[in-house]
Amino acid sequence: MALPDIGKVPELNRRILITLALLSVYRIGVFIPTPGIDAEALAGFFRAARGTLLDFATMFTGGALENFSVFALGIMPYISASIIMQLLTVVVPHLEKLKKEGEPGRKKITQYTRYFTVVLSTVQGLMLSIGLERMTGPAGEPIVLDPGWSFRLMTVITLTSGTAFIMWLGEQITERGIGNGISLIIFAGIVARMPAATANTVNLVRSGEMEALVLLFLIFLMVGVIAFIVFVETGQRRIPIQYPKRVVGRKMMAGGTQHLPLKVNSAGVIPPIFASSIMIFPATVSNFIELPMVGSLSAWLNPGGIVYNLFFAAFIIFFAYFYTAIQFNPKDVAENLKKYGGFVPGIRPGPNTAEYIDRILSRLTLSGGLYLTAVCVLPSILIWRFNAPFYFGGTALLIVVGVAMDTAQQAESHMLARSYEGLLKKGRIKGRHG
């Protein structure tokens, strides 16, 4: 079944409507301001900070940080908490044991992640509220109308509640809608601000601040990056699996050759999202806290600088390996193949097969990590050179294209399952009456 046939699947229609409704709720919340803030002074501050990493953070929050809305922290505290919890499952025996318990253990780890998200949101909310009290607008007017602990507590409660609500929305989309809820929330924030970024770029061309040839080059760059992303994301390394003939009851089951598909980028868009969340947090805080050391950190983490790009690339490759290791276990695959009589031609079943799969997976992960780094870093350097919005950069395009492809795949899976159910119903043999 093709995607145009979506309207013929009621269950899929319901999931899509739920997803759109929940994303609409998120977008409405982006425009609900946190109390006690001078919106005009804050807007002036963000206009002055345009082109810095703070602009990148605004993109990831879908404009909520720029409006300092109830969703100003976005989903980043939840992503940070997820990263830390997944790292801890490797070193903490209790969490490692929970991970091996299957679904009950996964639910417990998810619960711990939620609690940790609240803790991180509280800390970040407090830091932002204190930083805001020290900030002024372009004309020297205070951004916080009535500073003090009443404002700080109110801001912490508001922002923490907002992040907890976004976390709940993401989980509901994953469970009741279609696609990965957290990725779709980031996707929605980026897409919602792309028209304004495009209009601003056109205005730059009209005013002469950007040459038309540069804009044309950026458009060709975007098309090329999108084509490259689609090409690599659909790439696979197929390991041949041979199944011998076997006897089941009184029947002889024919053997044959199948394939174990390993994606070039099995981690998807998760590594850039994780890497961005780590890079954004210190730079965002540095813009709200006026300290010499923090200011130096912000200068070092300039998006066009070599230090920022080196750290960003290192984090992407690290999370590519880390997330792939969490999602795919070569030992389990080798054991399942051995259990059902499958083997890789020329490789002994068991540990040798696991080692062979792991070796191939490691090479693919390195290729996938380098591909993600190239897509996220190289276009961004060019974008920074031409002073274009971050929305034209590789990270935004990778998230948008990757999430769209993943969601389309899930929609297609639902339609295929529906078509198989229809075939089974049609293929039933009616019993003889009387």
Residue pairs with C-beta under 8 A, 6 or more apart in sequence:
1 412
1 415
1 416
1 418
1 419
3 408
3 411
3 412
3 415
5 415
6 12
6 13
6 16
6 411
6 415
7 13
9 414
9 415
9 418
11 414
11 418
12 178
12 411
12 414
12 415
12 418
15 176
15 177
15 178
15 414
16 177
16 178
16 411
18 172
18 173
18 176
18 177
19 173
19 177
19 178
19 179
19 184
22 169
22 172
22 173
22 177
22 181
23 173
23 184
23 185
23 188
25 169
26 62
26 71
26 166
26 169
26 185
26 188
27 62
27 188
27 192
29 64
29 69
29 70
29 71
29 162
29 165
29 166
30 61
30 62
30 63
30 64
30 67
30 69
30 71
30 189
30 192
31 67
31 69
32 69
32 70
32 71
33 39
33 67
33 68
33 69
33 70
34 68
34 69
34 70
34 72
34 154
34 155
34 158
34 159
35 154
35 158
36 144
36 145
36 146
36 151
36 154
36 155
37 68
37 132
37 143
37 144
37 145
38 137
38 141
38 142
38 143
38 144
38 145
39 67
39 68
40 137
41 136
41 137
41 138
41 139
41 141
41 142
41 143
42 66
42 67
42 68
42 137
42 143
43 66
44 137
44 138
44 139
45 135
45 136
45 137
45 138
45 143
46 54
46 58
46 66
47 138
48 138
49 55
49 287
51 387
52 283
52 287
52 298
52 302
52 303
53 279
53 280
53 283
53 284
53 298
53 301
53 302
53 303
53 308
54 65
54 283
54 284
54 287
55 389
55 390
56 276
56 280
56 283
56 303
56 390
57 65
57 280
57 283
57 284
58 65
58 66
59 189
59 190
59 193
59 390
59 391
59 396
60 74
60 76
60 186
60 189
60 190
60 276
60 277
60 280
61 71
61 72
61 73
61 74
61 76
61 189
62 71
62 74
62 185
62 186
62 188
62 189
62 190
62 192
62 193
63 189
63 192
63 193
64 70
64 71
64 72
64 74
64 189
65 72
65 73
65 74
65 284
68 132
69 162
70 158
70 159
70 161
70 162
70 165
71 162
71 163
71 165
71 166
72 128
72 159
72 162
73 121
73 124
73 125
73 128
73 159
73 160
73 162
73 163
74 163
74 166
74 189
75 163
75 166
75 167
75 170
75 182
75 185
75 186
76 277
76 280
76 281
77 117
77 120
77 121
77 124
77 163
78 113
78 117
78 163
78 166
78 167
78 170
78 182
79 182
79 273
79 274
79 277
80 120
80 277
80 278
80 281
81 113
81 114
81 116
81 117
81 119
81 120
82 113
83 274
83 277
83 278
83 319
84 116
85 95
85 109
85 112
85 113
85 116
86 322
86 326
87 322
88 95
89 95
89 96
89 98
89 99
89 109
90 96
95 109
95 112
97 105
98 105
98 106
98 108
98 109
99 105
99 106
99 109
101 108
114 164
114 167
117 163
117 164
117 167
118 160
118 163
118 164
121 159
121 160
121 163
121 164
122 156
122 160
124 159
124 281
124 285
125 155
125 156
125 158
125 159
125 160
126 152
126 155
126 156
127 285
127 288
127 289
128 155
128 159
128 285
128 288
129 151
129 152
129 155
129 156
130 152
130 288
130 289
131 285
131 287
131 288
131 289
131 290
132 143
132 144
132 155
132 288
133 142
133 144
133 147
133 151
133 152
134 288
134 289
134 290
135 142
135 143
135 144
135 288
135 290
136 142
136 143
137 143
144 151
166 185
169 181
169 185
170 181
170 182
170 184
170 185
171 181
172 181
173 179
173 180
173 181
173 184
173 185
174 180
174 181
174 182
175 181
177 184
178 407
178 410
178 411
178 414
179 403
179 406
179 407
179 410
180 403
180 406
180 407
183 269
183 273
183 399
183 402
183 403
183 406
184 403
184 407
186 273
186 399
186 403
187 399
187 400
187 403
187 404
190 391
190 396
190 399
190 400
191 400
193 391
194 391
197 389
197 390
197 391
197 392
198 391
200 389
201 210
201 215
201 218
201 388
201 389
201 392
202 215
204 210
204 387
205 211
205 212
205 215
209 387
210 386
210 387
210 388
214 386
214 388
217 386
218 383
218 386
218 388
218 392
221 379
221 382
221 392
222 392
222 397
225 375
225 379
225 394
225 397
225 398
226 397
226 401
228 375
229 375
229 397
229 398
229 401
229 402
230 401
230 405
232 264
232 265
232 368
232 371
233 263
233 264
233 265
233 268
233 401
233 402
233 405
235 263
235 264
235 265
236 261
236 262
236 263
236 264
237 261
237 262
237 264
237 360
237 364
238 259
238 260
238 261
238 262
239 259
239 260
239 262
239 344
239 357
239 360
240 257
240 258
240 259
240 344
240 345
241 257
241 258
241 259
241 260
241 337
241 342
241 343
241 344
242 255
242 256
242 257
242 342
242 343
242 344
242 345
243 255
243 256
243 257
243 258
243 340
243 341
243 342
244 255
244 341
245 252
245 253
245 254
245 255
246 252
246 253
246 255
246 341
247 253
258 342
260 333
260 357
262 357
262 360
262 361
262 364
263 364
263 368
264 364
264 367
264 368
264 371
265 320
265 368
265 371
265 372
266 324
266 327
266 328
266 361
266 364
266 365
266 368
267 319
267 320
267 323
267 324
267 327
267 365
267 368
267 372
268 402
268 406
269 398
269 399
269 402
269 403
269 406
270 319
270 323
271 315
271 316
271 317
271 318
271 319
271 320
271 323
271 369
271 372
272 316
272 372
272 376
272 395
272 398
272 399
273 399
274 315
274 319
274 323
275 312
275 315
275 316
275 319
275 376
276 312
276 395
278 315
279 301
279 308
279 311
279 312
279 315
282 297
282 298
282 301
283 297
283 298
283 301
285 294
286 294
286 295
286 297
286 298
286 301
287 298
300 307
300 308
301 307
301 308
301 311
302 308
303 380
303 384
303 390
304 380
304 381
304 384
304 385
309 377
309 380
309 381
312 373
312 376
312 377
313 373
313 376
313 377
316 369
316 372
316 373
316 376
317 366
317 369
317 370
317 372
317 373
320 365
320 368
320 369
320 372
321 362
321 365
321 369
324 361
324 365
324 368
328 361
330 354
330 355
330 357
330 358
330 361
331 354
333 354
333 357
334 349
334 350
334 351
334 353
334 354
334 357
335 350
335 354
337 343
337 344
337 349
337 353
338 349
338 350
338 353
343 349
343 353
344 353
344 356
344 357
347 353
347 356
372 398
374 394
375 394
375 395
375 397
375 398
376 393
376 394
376 395
376 398
377 394
378 394
379 392
379 393
379 394
379 397
380 390
380 393
380 394
380 395
383 389
383 390
383 392
383 393
390 396
